[in-house]
Amino acid sequence: MGQILMIIAQKDFRDEELFVPKGIFEAAGYGVKIASLSRAKATGMKGAVVQPDFGVGETNSGFYDAVIVVGGAGTSSLWNRDELNSMLRDANASGKLVCAICLGPTVLAKAGLLGGVKATVFRTPESMQILRDERVKYSSDPVVVDGNIVTAEGPKSAEAFGKKIVELLKK
């Protein structure tokens, strides 16, 4: 089957937003790779320690069927990173699934991918301001699909998010 890239913050990614969808993808036969800002060990908000396979500048979206930004308190460390933004834009331009959960949609918005797109996000004053600034069509639905963009609002949507991505990849 295909390959999926999951991108996490080096510190304070949301553990279940990585592990729940990853388990769903692997059970469906997809290979999953993890990238962060570097290959240094990454730590989740709940204490998980993950060894990324790549730094974001060391891989190419062309190798993957979907590129996913995992949320969590550390998500802001992924904002305005040229190599990451370039990867996300390339994936979007080539029609790959570009996905984000929790605060991850703020990364997509800041990369210029959500202007005029229907999306959801974990609601904080800052995340809602970013969506307004980037002209995102906010939806309060737990999982939102608009074209090749899939967003989910938070940890309680991790399972539905993973299942929706698998469903779309199998089309």
C-alpha positions as CSV (number, residue, x, y, z in Angstrom):
1,M,0.0,0.0,0.0
2,G,1.0,3.6,0.2
3,Q,3.0,5.8,2.5
4,I,2.0,8.5,5.0
5,L,4.1,11.2,6.6
6,M,3.2,12.5,10.0
7,I,4.8,15.7,11.2
8,I,5.1,16.4,14.9
9,A,6.6,19.2,17.0
10,Q,9.9,18.4,18.6
11,K,8.3,19.2,22.0
12,D,4.7,18.9,23.1
13,F,3.0,17.2,20.2
14,R,-0.3,15.6,21.2
15,D,0.4,11.9,21.8
16,E,-2.9,10.4,20.9
17,E,-3.2,12.6,17.7
18,L,-0.1,10.8,16.5
19,F,-0.6,7.3,17.8
20,V,-4.4,6.8,17.2
21,P,-4.3,7.7,13.5
22,K,-0.9,6.0,13.0
23,G,-2.4,2.7,14.3
24,I,-5.4,3.1,12.0
25,F,-3.1,3.7,9.0
26,E,-0.8,0.8,9.8
27,A,-3.8,-1.6,10.4
28,A,-5.0,-0.6,6.9
29,G,-1.6,-1.5,5.4
30,Y,0.0,1.9,5.0
31,G,3.6,2.6,5.9
32,V,4.0,5.6,8.3
33,K,7.0,7.8,8.7
34,I,7.4,10.5,11.2
35,A,9.2,13.9,10.7
36,S,9.9,16.7,13.0
37,L,12.1,19.8,12.9
38,S,15.1,17.5,13.4
39,R,15.9,13.8,14.0
40,A,16.4,14.5,17.7
41,K,14.0,12.7,20.0
42,A,10.6,14.4,20.2
43,T,8.5,14.5,23.3
44,G,4.7,14.4,23.5
45,M,2.5,16.4,25.9
46,K,1.7,13.2,27.8
47,G,5.3,12.0,27.9
48,A,5.7,9.8,24.8
49,V,9.2,9.9,23.3
50,V,9.4,9.4,19.6
51,Q,12.5,9.1,17.4
52,P,11.6,10.9,14.1
53,D,12.6,9.2,10.9
54,F,13.5,12.5,9.3
55,G,13.9,16.2,9.8
56,V,11.3,18.0,7.6
57,G,14.0,19.1,5.2
58,E,15.3,15.6,4.7
59,T,12.2,14.1,2.9
60,N,9.9,15.0,0.0
61,S,6.1,15.0,-0.1
62,G,6.3,13.2,-3.5
63,F,7.1,9.9,-1.6
64,Y,3.8,10.0,0.3
65,D,0.1,9.7,-0.4
66,A,-0.8,11.9,2.6
67,V,1.1,14.5,4.7
68,I,-0.3,15.1,8.2
69,V,0.4,17.7,10.7
70,V,-0.2,16.5,14.3
71,G,-1.3,19.1,16.9
72,G,-0.5,19.8,20.5
73,A,0.8,22.7,22.5
74,G,4.1,22.7,20.6
75,T,2.5,23.3,17.2
76,S,3.5,26.9,17.0
77,S,7.1,25.8,16.7
78,L,6.1,24.5,13.2
79,W,4.8,27.9,12.0
80,N,6.6,29.7,9.3
81,R,9.2,27.0,8.6
82,D,10.3,27.4,5.0
83,E,11.1,23.7,4.4
84,L,7.9,22.5,6.0
85,N,5.8,25.1,4.2
86,S,7.4,24.2,0.9
87,M,6.7,20.5,1.5
88,L,3.1,21.2,2.4
89,R,2.6,23.4,-0.7
90,D,4.2,20.8,-2.9
91,A,1.9,18.1,-1.5
92,N,-1.1,20.3,-2.0
93,A,-0.1,21.3,-5.6
94,S,0.3,17.6,-6.6
95,G,-3.1,16.7,-5.2
96,K,-1.9,14.6,-2.2
97,L,-4.0,14.6,0.9
98,V,-2.8,17.4,3.2
99,C,-4.2,16.9,6.7
100,A,-4.0,18.4,10.1
101,I,-5.5,17.8,13.6
102,C,-6.0,20.0,16.6
103,L,-3.8,23.1,16.3
104,G,-2.1,21.5,13.2
105,P,-4.5,23.4,10.8
106,T,-2.8,26.7,12.0
107,V,0.4,25.3,10.3
108,L,-1.6,24.8,7.1
109,A,-3.2,28.2,7.3
110,K,0.2,30.0,7.9
111,A,1.6,28.1,4.9
112,G,-1.1,29.7,2.8
113,L,-3.1,26.5,2.1
114,L,-6.4,27.3,3.8
115,G,-7.5,30.6,2.3
116,G,-11.1,30.1,1.2
117,V,-11.1,26.5,2.4
118,K,-13.6,24.9,4.8
119,A,-11.6,23.7,7.9
120,T,-11.7,23.1,11.6
121,V,-9.2,23.6,14.4
122,F,-8.9,23.2,18.2
123,R,-10.5,26.4,19.3
124,T,-8.3,28.9,21.1
125,P,-8.3,32.7,20.7
126,E,-5.0,32.5,18.8
127,S,-6.0,29.6,16.5
128,M,-9.3,31.3,15.7
129,Q,-7.5,34.6,14.9
130,I,-5.1,32.8,12.6
131,L,-8.0,31.2,10.7
132,R,-9.7,34.6,10.4
133,D,-6.5,36.3,9.2
134,E,-6.0,33.6,6.6
135,R,-9.7,33.8,5.4
136,V,-10.5,30.1,6.4
137,K,-14.1,29.0,6.3
138,Y,-14.3,27.7,9.9
139,S,-16.5,24.7,10.6
140,S,-17.2,23.3,14.1
141,D,-17.6,19.8,12.7
142,P,-15.1,17.3,14.3
143,V,-13.6,16.3,10.9
144,V,-13.8,18.5,7.8
145,V,-12.9,17.5,4.2
146,D,-12.6,20.2,1.5
147,G,-11.0,18.9,-1.7
148,N,-7.7,17.2,-0.7
149,I,-7.5,19.0,2.7
150,V,-8.6,17.1,5.8
151,T,-8.8,18.8,9.2
152,A,-9.9,17.6,12.6
153,E,-10.6,19.6,15.8
154,G,-8.7,17.7,18.5
155,P,-7.8,14.6,20.3
156,K,-11.3,13.2,20.7
157,S,-11.5,13.3,16.9
158,A,-8.3,11.4,16.3
159,E,-10.0,8.1,15.5
160,A,-12.5,9.6,13.1
161,F,-9.7,11.6,11.5
162,G,-7.6,8.5,10.9
163,K,-10.5,6.6,9.5
164,K,-11.5,9.4,7.1
165,I,-8.0,9.7,5.8
166,V,-7.9,5.9,5.1
167,E,-11.4,6.1,3.4
168,L,-10.2,9.0,1.1
169,L,-6.9,7.2,0.3
170,K,-8.8,4.1,-0.8
171,K,-10.9,6.1,-3.3
